[in-house]
């Protein structure tokens, strides 16, 4: 029995028919999800169910999610960090230095890279010269989103300044 799904449906005041209608499946399909905790919907439907019930997919089908992630030497996820600062600087160095085909930095400022990684410009330039694609995505320092973040953060070193440091380094 998938008690997490059952509990979430009860909290949302939805029965099998109501949930089925909301996510576009049959009542029998929802009943299968309830009776077999390893039975999970297709990814799009799973996301729809989670949204309708206001609960994370990993809460609704934890065993199925765990069984789909590889473990051992062939695992897909090696480490996970809850936020960027939790990832040790040497990990970033190893990732940058080991990259051969592509490096993509996709952060709003990427400011920390230029502060924590010695000779980063030279290292990335060498990578590019050796055929490695290097992409750096940053926010627009002039956008309303940047201004909103600056108001929320309310710190001396503004978001637009940090974006500017990245752009200057590039």
N, C-alpha and C positions, 0 to 999 in steps of 0.2 A: 504494500500500500504506500502510495506517495502522500505522506501526511503533510508535507510542506505545501504541496499543491492544494490538497484538501483544505488546509487551514487558510491559505491565501484566498481560496474561492469563498470560504465562509466569511472571512473578513470583508471581502468585496461584495458580499451578499449576492453571489452568482452561483447558480446551479450548473450542472453539466450542459444543459440546453442553452442557458444564457451565455456561458463562456464560448460554447461552440459557435453560436451566432455571432458573437463579437469578433472572433478571430477567423471565421470563415471555414470551419471544419464541421464534421458531423458529431453528434452527441456520442456516438460509439467511439470515436477517436479520443474524445476527452475522457471517456470511461477507461480506455486503454491506458492513458497517461496516469490516471488515478490508481489503477490496479497494479501497474508495473513501473516501479520507480526508475528503472533503466530505460524505459521507453520515453524518448524525447521527440518533440516535433522537429520539423525541418527548421534550420536556423532563422529564417524570416518569421515563421509562425511562432517559434520559441520566443523571439523578441517581442512579437505582438502580445503573446500571453503574459509575458513579464510586464509589459506596459499596461495592459488592461488591469492586471491584478496589483500593480504598483510594487512589485517584488522583483529582485534580481533573478536572472535565469539560474545563476549558481545556487541560489537558495531553493529554487523550485526543483532542480534536478542535479544535486551535488554529486551523487555517485556516478551519474552518466558523464558529467563534465570531467570528473577525475579519471574515469576510465578512458576518455578520449585523448587525454594528454599523455604523450609518450614519457616513459621513465627509463632509467638506466643510461647506458652510454649513447643511445640513439635519441635521447630526449630532445624535445624542441625548446623547452624553456630551461635555461641554465640557472638563472638567478632572476629575482624580481625585487624591485625597490619601490617603496610606497611613494617616493618623491625623489627628484633629481639629487638633492643634497645627501640623500642616504647612500647613493652610489659612490664608493670610494674613488678618488682621483686616479689611482693606478689602474682601475678597471677601464676608465675612459682611455687612458694611455694605451693599454693593451688592445682595445678595440680599434683605435685609430691606427696603431702601428701594424696590426694584423690584417687590416682591410686591403684587398687587392683589386676588387672590381668597382665597388661603390661605397661612398660615405655620404650619409644624409643626416644633417643636423636640422631638426625641425622644432625649433623652440621660439617663443615669442621674442626673446632677446639674444639667446645663446651667449650672453655676456660672460658667464662663468668659464667658458672654454678658454677665452683669451687671458683670464686671470689664473687659471689652474694648470693649463697645459704649456709647459716650456716649449719655446720655438715652434708654436703651432703653425704659424704661417709657412715657415720653411718646410715643416713636415708635410703639410697638405700640398704644398707646391711640388715637393718630390713625388708624392703619391700621384698627383695629376700628370706629371711628366712621365711617369711609368705606366700610364694608361688607366689609372683609377679615376672614376667619375667622382667629383666632389660637389655636393649640393649643400647650400646653407640657406634655409628658409627663415626669415625673420618677419616680425610685424612691421606695419607701416608706422613710422614715428609721428606722422601727421594725422593719423586716423582718429576718429571719435572713440574707437575702442581703446586706443592707447591712452587718450585723455581720461577716459573712465577708469582705467586701471590705475593711472597715476593718482586720481582722486581717492580711490579705494586704498591703495598702498600708503599714500601720504608719507613718502620717505624722501630724503634729500637727493639720493641718486635715483632720478626718475627713470621710468620705463623708456622714454624716448632717448634719454642720455645713454642708457645701456644698449639700446638698438644702435645708436650712433657709434658707440665703441666697436660693435661688431662690424658695422658697415665700413668704418675707418680701417679696421684691421684687414678687411677683405680688399 
